[in-house]
Amino acid sequence: MRQRSLIAITAALAAGALTLTACGSRDDDGGSDSGNGGGGTTVVIGVDAPLTGDLSALGLGIKNSVDLAAKTANKEKHVEGITFKVEALDDQGQASVGQQNATKLVANKDVLGVVGPLNSSVGESMQKVFDTAKLVEVSPANTNPALSQGVDWQTKKVRPYKSYFRTATTDAIQGPFAAQYVYNDAKKKKVFVIDDKKTYGAGLAATFTEEFKKLGGKVVGTEHINPESKDFSAVATKVKNAGADVVYYGGEYPQAGPLSKQIKEAGAKIPLVGGDGIYSADFIKLSGAAGTGDLATSVGAPVEELPSAKEFVANYKNAGYKEAYEAYGGYSYDSAWAIIEAVKKVVEDNDGKLPDDARAKVVEAMQNVSFDGVTGKVSFDEFGDATNKQLTVYSVKDGAWGTVKSGTFTG
């Protein structure tokens, strides 16, 4: 077994992006003129995310952050002769809808890049559509390793689609990172593992479980829940009877909040730990007082603590978006900016105009994109994965998420 190490970088307690609110308005049809541009040719950046439904808090943060990137590029005339516009489509967190949206975005010849989606299961349904059309896709939130490294990623990494990139790190890192914290820092030795059977949740729970066992921890129970349900009393009773001192949940906040509450109501006064899918202010609303002490890991360092993010935070607030940028705002901005940088390279290499095969050229250019972004250094490895491997542990305290520990995981 290879020894893995967790390197702590910071232990500051801070209020998260999740509490940020601003007054203003958004474009309800999903479109955006993205401000005054550089004139000439219009390039559309597509967005696919859940803009309605249970996960809309995260989805709207993604959409708004992409919109801000496009407006910024236009204001600065970052790509001479190009005006960026945004077309945002609602996937409702459903793979079938995401696939339809991918087809719609491909059909719009002005779309040269897409930011999204949120869910790994939706990303899985869109990849082939985009790749066939040579249309670049940059997800700020997909974390399942198979999307970039193939289904056999644990034994043999093979990149399935060259048009797929992401600015979020993967669950191959996030799950073990959480296990390291739970076992070594929180000193929890007996875990009950629950997942929602979806691509993201099941994959995350699996990588957590593997590392937790390697460290010497004991899995005292496992369970799968129906993500359409809100009644988890039977599972909560199993958790209590198992004698676990911690619960790890692979899934998202609409289920995690009620699950945490019902586990405590059943008499198991133990923390629930999850991944970036539960790192939302809405988790705290749904779990209520029972959520105090619960933990979540999320990609990257806290945006508010990064000097590189100060301008983004200020500009987002000044733009007047009604919704917070949430967990993936900085990554969404950086995903959009990566597309903008790739377009810039393609235009500059073609005497200041877009070539006929612009989409294919943008895919090629994306592989070598490198810049200092909101979330730190943005670049991609041979699989299209983010080279930034930092993660953070957050805890619910006084009705808000606070930073507990940031670090990088190496294995």
C-alpha positions as CSV (number, residue, x, y, z in Angstrom):
1,M,0.0,0.0,0.0
2,R,1.3,3.4,-0.9
3,Q,1.3,5.9,2.0
4,R,-0.8,8.9,1.3
5,S,-0.3,12.2,3.1
6,L,-2.5,15.2,3.8
7,I,-0.8,18.5,3.9
8,A,-2.6,21.1,5.9
9,I,-2.3,24.6,4.5
10,T,-4.7,26.7,6.6
11,A,-7.0,26.4,9.6
12,A,-8.9,29.7,9.5
13,L,-12.6,29.9,10.3
14,A,-14.5,32.0,7.8
15,A,-18.0,32.5,6.6
16,G,-18.5,31.0,3.2
17,A,-19.6,32.3,-0.2
18,L,-22.8,30.5,0.6
19,T,-24.1,33.4,2.7
20,L,-23.4,36.1,0.1
21,T,-26.5,37.7,-1.3
22,A,-27.0,40.7,-3.6
23,C,-30.0,42.5,-4.9
24,G,-30.6,42.9,-8.6
25,S,-32.1,40.9,-11.4
26,R,-31.2,38.1,-13.8
27,D,-32.3,37.1,-17.3
28,D,-35.1,34.6,-16.6
29,D,-34.9,33.0,-20.1
30,G,-31.3,31.9,-19.5
31,G,-29.8,34.2,-22.1
32,S,-27.6,37.1,-21.6
33,D,-26.2,39.9,-23.8
34,S,-23.2,39.9,-21.4
35,G,-22.6,43.6,-21.7
36,N,-20.9,45.7,-24.4
37,G,-18.4,43.6,-26.3
38,G,-15.5,44.1,-28.7
39,G,-17.8,44.3,-31.7
40,G,-17.5,42.1,-34.8
41,T,-18.1,38.4,-34.3
42,T,-20.4,36.9,-31.7
43,V,-19.2,33.9,-29.8
44,V,-21.6,32.1,-27.5
45,I,-20.6,30.3,-24.3
46,G,-23.2,27.7,-23.4
47,V,-24.1,26.9,-19.9
48,D,-25.8,23.7,-18.7
49,A,-26.8,23.5,-15.1
50,P,-29.9,22.9,-12.9
51,L,-31.5,26.3,-13.0
52,T,-34.8,25.1,-11.4
53,G,-35.5,22.4,-8.8
54,D,-33.7,21.2,-5.7
55,L,-30.2,21.9,-7.0
56,S,-30.9,25.3,-8.5
57,A,-29.0,27.2,-5.8
58,L,-25.8,25.7,-7.2
59,G,-26.9,25.9,-10.8
60,L,-27.8,29.6,-10.7
61,G,-24.4,30.4,-9.1
62,I,-22.7,28.6,-12.0
63,K,-24.8,30.5,-14.6
64,N,-24.2,33.9,-13.0
65,S,-20.5,33.4,-12.7
66,V,-20.2,32.5,-16.4
67,D,-22.2,35.6,-17.2
68,L,-19.8,37.7,-15.2
69,A,-16.8,36.2,-17.0
70,A,-18.4,37.0,-20.4
71,K,-19.2,40.6,-19.3
72,T,-15.7,41.1,-18.0
73,A,-14.1,39.9,-21.3
74,N,-16.4,42.1,-23.3
75,K,-15.7,45.2,-21.1
76,E,-12.0,44.6,-21.3
77,K,-12.1,43.8,-25.1
78,H,-10.1,40.7,-24.1
79,V,-10.4,39.1,-27.5
80,E,-10.3,41.8,-30.2
81,G,-13.2,41.7,-32.6
82,I,-15.2,39.2,-30.5
83,T,-18.3,39.7,-28.4
84,F,-19.2,37.0,-25.9
85,K,-22.7,36.0,-25.2
86,V,-24.1,33.4,-22.8
87,E,-26.8,30.8,-23.5
88,A,-27.9,29.0,-20.4
89,L,-30.0,25.9,-20.4
90,D,-31.7,24.2,-17.5
91,D,-30.9,20.4,-17.1
92,Q,-33.0,20.1,-13.9
93,G,-30.3,17.7,-12.7
94,Q,-31.5,15.1,-15.1
95,A,-29.2,13.2,-17.5
96,S,-31.8,12.9,-20.3
97,V,-32.5,16.6,-20.2
98,G,-28.7,17.4,-20.2
99,Q,-28.3,15.3,-23.3
100,Q,-31.1,17.2,-25.1
101,N,-29.4,20.5,-24.0
102,A,-26.1,19.3,-25.4
103,T,-27.8,18.6,-28.8
104,K,-29.4,22.1,-28.7
105,L,-26.1,23.8,-28.0
106,V,-24.3,21.9,-30.7
107,A,-26.9,23.0,-33.2
108,N,-26.1,26.7,-32.5
109,K,-23.1,27.4,-34.7
110,D,-22.1,30.4,-32.6
111,V,-21.4,28.2,-29.5
112,L,-17.7,27.5,-29.2
113,G,-17.6,26.2,-25.7
114,V,-19.9,25.0,-22.9
115,V,-19.5,25.4,-19.1
116,G,-21.2,22.7,-17.1
117,P,-22.8,20.6,-16.0
118,L,-23.1,20.3,-12.2
119,N,-23.9,16.6,-11.9
120,S,-21.5,13.9,-13.0
121,S,-24.4,11.8,-14.2
122,V,-25.5,14.6,-16.5
123,G,-21.9,15.1,-17.7
124,E,-21.7,11.4,-18.6
125,S,-24.8,11.8,-20.9
126,M,-23.4,14.9,-22.7
127,Q,-19.8,13.9,-23.4
128,K,-20.3,12.0,-26.6
129,V,-22.6,14.6,-28.1
130,F,-20.1,17.4,-27.6
131,D,-17.1,15.3,-28.6
132,T,-18.7,14.2,-31.9
133,A,-19.3,17.9,-32.7
134,K,-15.7,18.8,-31.5
135,L,-17.3,21.3,-29.0
136,V,-15.3,21.9,-25.9
137,E,-16.9,21.3,-22.5
138,V,-15.4,22.6,-19.2
139,S,-17.2,21.5,-16.0
140,P,-16.7,23.5,-12.8
141,A,-18.2,20.7,-10.7
142,N,-18.1,17.2,-12.1
143,T,-15.9,15.0,-9.9
144,N,-16.4,11.4,-11.0
145,P,-13.0,10.2,-12.2
146,A,-14.4,8.0,-15.0
147,L,-15.5,11.1,-17.0
148,S,-11.9,11.9,-17.8
149,Q,-9.9,8.8,-17.1
150,G,-12.3,6.0,-18.3
151,V,-14.4,3.5,-16.4
152,D,-11.3,1.5,-15.4
153,W,-9.5,4.5,-14.1
154,Q,-8.3,2.7,-10.9
155,T,-6.2,0.2,-12.9
156,K,-5.7,1.8,-16.3
157,K,-6.4,5.5,-17.1
158,V,-7.6,6.2,-20.6
159,R,-9.1,9.5,-21.7
160,P,-12.5,8.8,-23.4
161,Y,-13.2,12.3,-24.8
162,K,-10.7,14.9,-25.8
163,S,-13.3,17.7,-25.8
164,Y,-14.0,17.2,-22.0
165,F,-12.2,19.3,-19.4
166,R,-12.9,20.3,-15.8
167,T,-11.6,22.9,-13.3
168,A,-12.8,20.8,-10.3
169,T,-10.6,18.1,-8.9
170,T,-11.9,14.5,-8.8
171,D,-13.4,12.1,-6.3
172,A,-10.3,10.0,-6.6
173,I,-8.8,12.7,-4.5
174,Q,-11.9,14.1,-2.6
175,G,-13.1,10.8,-1.1
176,P,-9.7,9.8,0.3
177,F,-9.1,13.4,1.5
178,A,-12.3,13.2,3.5
179,A,-11.3,9.8,4.9
180,Q,-7.9,11.2,6.0
181,Y,-9.6,14.0,7.9
182,V,-12.4,11.9,9.5
183,Y,-9.9,9.2,10.7
184,N,-6.8,11.2,11.5
185,D,-8.2,14.6,12.5
186,A,-11.7,14.0,13.7
187,K,-10.6,10.6,15.3
188,K,-13.7,8.8,14.0
189,K,-13.1,5.0,13.6
190,K,-16.6,3.5,12.9
191,V,-18.4,4.8,9.9
192,F,-21.8,4.1,8.4
193,V,-21.7,4.8,4.6
194,I,-24.8,5.9,2.7
195,D,-25.1,6.9,-1.0
196,D,-27.9,7.9,-3.4
197,K,-26.9,5.3,-6.1
198,K,-26.1,8.1,-8.6
199,T,-22.8,8.4,-10.5
200,Y,-21.5,11.1,-8.2
201,G,-22.7,9.9,-4.9
202,A,-21.8,6.2,-5.3
203,G,-18.4,7.0,-6.8
204,L,-17.5,9.4,-3.9
205,A,-18.7,6.9,-1.2
206,A,-16.6,4.2,-2.8
207,T,-13.3,6.2,-2.8
208,F,-14.0,7.4,0.8
209,T,-14.6,3.8,1.9
210,E,-11.5,2.4,0.3
211,E,-9.2,4.9,2.0
212,F,-11.0,4.8,5.4
213,K,-10.5,1.0,5.5
214,K,-6.8,1.3,4.5
215,L,-6.3,3.7,7.4
216,G,-7.7,1.2,9.8
217,G,-11.3,2.4,10.1
218,K,-14.3,0.1,10.3
219,V,-17.4,0.3,8.1
220,V,-20.2,-0.8,10.4
221,G,-23.0,-0.5,7.9
222,T,-23.9,0.6,4.3
223,E,-27.1,1.7,2.8
224,H,-28.4,3.1,-0.5
225,I,-31.3,5.7,-0.4
226,N,-33.8,6.7,-3.0
227,P,-32.9,10.3,-4.0
228,E,-36.6,11.0,-4.7
229,S,-37.5,10.3,-1.1
230,K,-37.4,12.6,2.0
231,D,-38.2,9.9,4.6
232,F,-35.0,8.3,5.8
233,S,-36.3,7.1,9.2
234,A,-35.5,3.4,8.5
235,V,-32.0,4.2,7.5
236,A,-31.6,6.5,10.5
237,T,-32.6,3.7,12.8
238,K,-30.0,1.4,11.2
239,V,-27.3,4.0,11.7
240,K,-28.2,4.3,15.4
241,N,-28.3,0.5,15.9
242,A,-24.9,0.1,14.1
243,G,-23.0,2.0,16.8
244,A,-21.3,4.3,14.2
245,D,-19.5,7.4,15.4
246,V,-19.8,9.1,12.0
247,V,-21.9,8.9,8.8
248,Y,-20.4,9.4,5.4
249,Y,-23.0,10.4,2.7
250,G,-22.3,10.3,-1.0
251,G,-24.9,12.5,-2.6
252,E,-26.3,16.0,-2.6
253,Y,-27.8,18.5,-0.2
254,P,-31.6,18.0,-0.9
255,Q,-31.3,14.5,0.6
256,A,-28.4,15.1,3.0
257,G,-30.1,17.8,5.0
258,P,-33.2,15.8,5.9
259,L,-31.0,12.7,6.4
260,S,-28.8,14.4,8.9
261,K,-31.9,15.7,10.8
262,Q,-33.5,12.3,10.9
263,I,-30.4,10.5,12.0
264,K,-30.1,12.9,15.0
265,E,-33.8,12.5,15.7
266,A,-33.3,8.7,15.8
267,G,-30.8,9.1,18.7
268,A,-27.5,9.0,16.8
269,K,-25.9,12.2,17.8
270,I,-23.0,11.9,15.3
271,P,-21.8,14.1,12.5
272,L,-22.8,13.5,8.9
273,V,-19.9,14.1,6.5
274,G,-20.3,14.6,2.7
275,G,-18.6,15.9,-0.4
276,D,-19.0,19.1,-2.4
277,G,-22.6,18.1,-3.3
278,I,-23.7,19.0,0.2
279,Y,-21.6,22.1,0.6
280,S,-24.5,24.6,0.2
281,A,-26.4,27.0,2.4
282,D,-29.5,25.0,1.5
283,F,-28.0,22.0,3.4
284,I,-28.1,24.1,6.5
285,K,-31.7,25.2,5.9
286,L,-32.8,21.6,5.4
287,S,-30.9,20.1,8.4
288,G,-31.7,22.9,10.8
289,A,-30.0,22.8,14.2
290,A,-29.2,19.1,13.7
291,G,-26.7,20.1,11.0
292,T,-24.4,21.8,13.5
293,G,-21.1,19.9,13.5
294,D,-21.7,18.3,10.2
295,L,-18.8,18.4,7.7
296,A,-18.3,18.7,4.0
297,T,-15.3,18.7,1.7
298,S,-15.3,20.9,-1.4
299,V,-12.9,21.5,-4.2
300,G,-10.2,24.1,-3.9
301,A,-9.6,26.7,-1.2
302,P,-12.3,29.0,0.2
303,V,-12.8,31.7,-2.4
304,E,-12.9,34.4,0.2
305,E,-9.5,33.5,1.5
306,L,-7.8,33.6,-1.9
307,P,-6.2,36.9,-2.8
308,S,-6.8,36.0,-6.5
309,A,-10.6,35.9,-5.8
310,K,-11.0,39.4,-4.3
311,E,-11.9,41.0,-7.6
312,F,-14.3,38.2,-8.5
313,V,-16.1,38.5,-5.2
314,A,-16.4,42.3,-5.5
315,N,-17.5,42.2,-9.1
316,Y,-20.1,39.6,-8.5
317,K,-21.6,41.6,-5.7
318,N,-21.6,44.8,-7.8
319,A,-23.2,43.0,-10.8
320,G,-26.4,42.6,-8.7
321,Y,-27.1,39.0,-9.1
322,K,-30.0,37.8,-6.9
323,E,-28.4,34.5,-6.1
324,A,-25.1,33.7,-4.3
325,Y,-22.2,32.3,-6.4
326,E,-22.2,29.3,-4.1
327,A,-19.7,26.5,-4.1
328,Y,-18.8,26.5,-7.8
329,G,-18.8,30.2,-8.6
330,G,-15.1,30.7,-8.8
331,Y,-14.7,27.5,-10.8
332,S,-17.4,28.5,-13.2
333,Y,-15.8,31.8,-13.8
334,D,-12.5,30.1,-14.4
335,S,-14.1,27.5,-16.7
336,A,-15.6,30.3,-18.8
337,W,-12.4,32.2,-18.8
338,A,-10.6,29.1,-20.0
339,I,-12.9,29.0,-23.0
340,I,-12.3,32.8,-23.5
341,E,-8.5,32.2,-23.5
342,A,-8.8,29.3,-25.9
343,V,-10.9,31.4,-28.3
344,K,-8.3,34.2,-28.0
345,K,-5.5,31.9,-29.0
346,V,-7.5,30.5,-32.0
347,V,-8.3,34.1,-33.2
348,E,-4.7,35.3,-32.8
349,D,-3.4,32.3,-34.6
350,N,-5.7,33.0,-37.5
351,D,-4.9,36.7,-38.3
352,G,-7.5,38.1,-35.9
353,K,-10.6,36.1,-37.0
354,L,-12.3,32.8,-36.3
355,P,-11.3,29.9,-38.7
356,D,-13.9,27.7,-40.3
357,D,-13.0,24.9,-38.0
358,A,-13.1,27.1,-34.9
359,R,-14.6,24.4,-32.6
360,A,-11.9,21.9,-33.3
361,K,-9.2,24.5,-32.9
362,V,-10.7,25.6,-29.5
363,V,-10.6,22.0,-28.3
364,E,-6.9,21.9,-29.3
365,A,-6.1,25.2,-27.7
366,M,-7.8,24.3,-24.4
367,Q,-5.3,21.6,-23.7
368,N,-2.6,24.2,-23.4
369,V,-4.6,27.0,-21.6
370,S,-2.8,28.2,-18.5
371,F,-3.6,31.4,-16.5
372,D,-3.9,32.7,-13.0
373,G,-7.6,32.4,-12.2
374,V,-10.1,33.1,-9.4
375,T,-9.3,29.8,-7.8
376,G,-5.6,29.8,-8.4
377,K,-3.5,28.5,-11.3
378,V,-5.8,27.1,-14.0
379,S,-4.4,24.5,-16.4
380,F,-5.2,20.9,-17.4
381,D,-3.3,17.6,-17.4
382,E,-3.2,14.9,-20.1
383,F,-6.7,13.8,-19.1
384,G,-8.3,17.3,-19.2
385,D,-8.4,17.3,-15.4
386,A,-7.5,20.3,-13.3
387,T,-3.9,20.5,-12.2
388,N,-5.1,22.3,-9.0
389,K,-5.6,19.4,-6.5
390,Q,-6.5,21.5,-3.4
391,L,-9.5,20.7,-1.2
392,T,-11.1,22.1,1.9
393,V,-13.0,20.7,4.9
394,Y,-15.9,22.8,6.1
395,S,-18.0,22.5,9.3
396,V,-21.5,23.9,10.1
397,K,-21.2,26.3,13.1
398,D,-23.6,29.0,14.1
399,G,-25.8,28.4,11.0
400,A,-23.0,28.8,8.5
401,W,-20.2,26.8,6.8
402,G,-16.8,27.6,8.3
403,T,-13.4,26.5,7.1
404,V,-11.8,23.8,9.2
405,K,-8.8,22.7,7.1
406,S,-7.5,23.2,3.6
407,G,-4.8,21.0,2.0
408,T,-3.7,18.9,-0.9
409,F,-4.0,15.1,-1.0
410,T,-1.2,13.1,-2.6
411,G,-1.1,9.4,-3.0
